[in-house]
Amino acid sequence: AIGMLLVVIGHITGVVVESVMHKENLARSMVTGFKQAPASTPKATARPLVAALMLLAMLGFGGWWFTYAIDRTIDNQNWHIKLETGIGEEPHVKFVGKQLADNKLWRDECGACHAVFYPALLPTRSWQKIMTEQDKHFGSDLGFDAVTTEAILKFMVDNAAEKHVVEAAFKIEQSIPAGVTPLRVTETPYWLNKHREIAASDWANPLVQSKSNCAACHADADDGTFEDGAMHIPKAPAKVASAPISAPPAAASKP
């Protein structure tokens, strides 16, 4: 981001300097398409109709993409939710980020009860505390044997937040005070600050339901990369209005 900012500043500075040196408004030339030139220079022919059509096409496609296509699936151009499970269909644009180290034992054991949280989301001391206090695992007892515990903990330590394998890991690790050992990702200062503007209605969305449901908004949550390009807050499904129940017809009285 800093590099991009420097490029922008350099570009603007260059335009200003060149405009002063050549005594010509280069910014205006970028808009009009014309620059100062000797009288003998052939004049370009303006094509306003072509320019207008290109502009309309660009605006039309942009409007269609950001208001319609980006939230649709490729099969029938509509966003679905399975009401019985509360799980939406996967967006048609699959984000593929950095390939991180994986571990089948960790994924099988931890994923048997809840969505897996990649080790990069917490520091080493947090994972060590979680694995040491297995009998206090948020009201459950993990019950791992020594071999399983050692194997899973090694994977966690090798890929913990201090390793900075992804941007989110670096920012999470930097935000946690040295004497603090969080046991939940959602308790880390970086997570709290990053999600501070999420509306209560988004958390109540049946496609989200919980702050620990990272995959609801992060397409790469299972991979652990948490790139900005893979983040999208889903829209809540439209509520189906129930038909009014009419009263049963009155029984006919006997003559």
Helices and strands as residue ranges (DSSP letters): H 2-22, H 26-32, H 48-67, G 69-71, E 81-82, E 87-88, H 104-111, G 119-121, H 124-132, G 134-136, H 146-158, G 161-163, H 167-175, G 185-187, H 189-194, H 200-203, G 214-216, G 228-230
